[in-house]
């Protein structure tokens, strides 16, 4: 099985949540890793990971949905 691959990073928790929901609606499992500092939210990112074999599909879905 392919390892998980990072497909997106943001500092906006709402944006990460929206993308996570969109991917899960399309049956793509998502792992969210929040690397933001708990005191200073401008340090660190929220990273989204998907299984490696689904990374291309996830990237295409994100590109399609972000254009709308």
Steps between C-alpha positions, in 0.01 A plus 500: 500500500623848416592732784288806570589802289462866595276671246423833666616734774330812635487719808123536477312233702172566315667450162655172616162381628322584174760315292490203738121482468510521121754217478308281745177557303687352203606195705864606542629445854675804646735541794536852642819593678479831685852635549388845609638642820224509760593849618603663172283379212716673241771239563453163335257349253206262489595222260267263314618151408339234278614147406767523230298309241215752533713815498451576128123461530497725807707767326266495198194535724657791685597675176152456355322621813729795564434637151126523572 
